[in-house]
Amino acid sequence: MKLKDKISIVTGAAQGIGRGIADRFVKEGAFVAVSDYKEPRTKLLSGQQFFQGDVSDPALWIRITSRLLEEHGQIHVLVNNAAIIQHARVHEVQLEDWNRALAVNLTSVMLGMRAVIPGMLTNGGGSIINLSSIWGSVAAPGAASYHATKAGVAHLTKNAAVTYAKNNIRVNAIHPGAIHTPMMEEMPKDTLAWVISQTPEGRTGNPRISPLALSISQATRQRSSLARSCGSTVATPRSEHQHWTKRESWECYASRLLRRSPNKGGRLKADSCIRGFWN
Ligand SMILES: NC(=O)c1ccc[n+]([C@@H]2O[C@H](COP(=O)([O-])OP(=O)(O)OC[C@H]3O[C@@H](n4cnc5c(N)ncnc54)[C@H](O)[C@@H]3O)[C@@H](O)[C@H]2O)c1
């Protein structure tokens, strides 16, 4: 059990990638606060507790953290996964929608980190994983608010990673490419066709981000070198490096990173990261 007795929060975990992470975490021994504004699509597992609410509402964070600290004394892992997508191009954006995207996709990430970091500082560390997107670094047409907020998540993650590095709080972002989830089903058909045409395998991926999230969350400080050496962000094969569809490419990527961070911890992390992607 890789996360035995680790107290975790996963937002947007009623479905999709968040649910995959929440389910994998309990299978590895963690207790998971599953948060979403919608009811979970499938029955919760033993070791999961549901907190219904809006991630952009500071009151939700007070409710979750105070309950977890009261009942478990500590929060070890936070996964900021909840997000919405809007497909409007810049000239079509409604201000109200834009502000909502900022609140749900970006402000919530700050609120979540703000809520757990004081406890992590007191307890000697923790792990925070923020879901960004390929569209936080590479542009596609349309979805202006999504691009802007996901780029914000990526850079806020780097800022927090650097700020708390000496406090043993590891802050990483995952940047998925096109993953088949309910969010993807909302995508206009022509946009989806374009996205798939840009993907070497010519298909969307399965929501199997969980091995990567697991790998990052369980890593000790020593073993987080790979994530740190790529600027505290980790990309999936279909995102930042979408032309890399083979394991050999990841090995090549890892060895490039390891030249920058040649310690033993870096080697271990690179290896587990590659296995995380391809198992
Ligand atoms: N699916 C993809 O192709 C893809 C690609 C890149 C990044 N991502 C990112 O991965 C994460 C998960 O995406 P997904 O595809 O599983 O999406 P999804 O729409 O299937 O799931 C998102 C979940 O977040 C919840 N949510 C939305 N707004 C909320 C709010 N205000 N408060 C609480 N919960 C809220 C939804 O109810 C839903 O359960 C998101 O951050 C998304 O941006 C997904």
The ligand as a Gaussian input file, in Angstrom:
#p B3LYP/6-31G(d) Opt

LIG

0 1
 N      -10.448000      15.373000     -20.080000
 C       -9.410000      15.965000     -20.668000
 O       -9.128000      15.772000     -21.849000
 C       -8.537000      16.904000     -19.887000
 C       -7.420000      17.427000     -20.534000
 C       -6.602000      18.296000     -19.842000
 C       -6.872000      18.627000     -18.542000
 N       -7.945000      18.104000     -17.929000
 C       -8.185000      18.518000     -16.559000
 O       -8.383000      17.390000     -15.722000
 C       -9.296000      17.733000     -14.680000
 C      -10.442000      16.751000     -14.651000
 O      -11.103000      16.801000     -15.901000
 P      -12.190000      15.726000     -16.368000
 O      -11.970000      15.531000     -17.800000
 O      -12.212000      14.581000     -15.443000
 O      -13.491000      16.642000     -16.216000
 P      -14.986000      16.280000     -15.818000
 O      -15.837000      17.405000     -16.289000
 O      -15.336000      14.911000     -16.258000
 O      -14.890000      16.312000     -14.231000
 C      -14.710000      17.539000     -13.549000
 C      -15.400000      17.435000     -12.214000
 O      -15.261000      18.693000     -11.559000
 C      -16.504000      19.017000     -10.952000
 N      -16.640000      20.467000     -10.803000
 C      -16.736000      21.386000     -11.789000
 N      -16.889000      22.584000     -11.261000
 C      -16.899000      22.431000      -9.909000
 C      -17.030000      23.325000      -8.828000
 N      -17.200000      24.643000      -8.997000
 N      -16.983000      22.827000      -7.581000
 C      -16.821000      21.505000      -7.374000
 N      -16.699000      20.610000      -8.359000
 C      -16.738000      21.083000      -9.619000
 C      -17.556000      18.462000     -11.906000
 O      -18.821000      18.298000     -11.261000
 C      -16.914000      17.155000     -12.334000
 O      -17.279000      16.096000     -11.484000
 C       -9.727000      19.173000     -14.937000
 O       -8.917000      20.048000     -14.189000
 C       -9.447000      19.337000     -16.406000
 O       -9.241000      20.693000     -16.768000
 C       -8.794000      17.250000     -18.567000

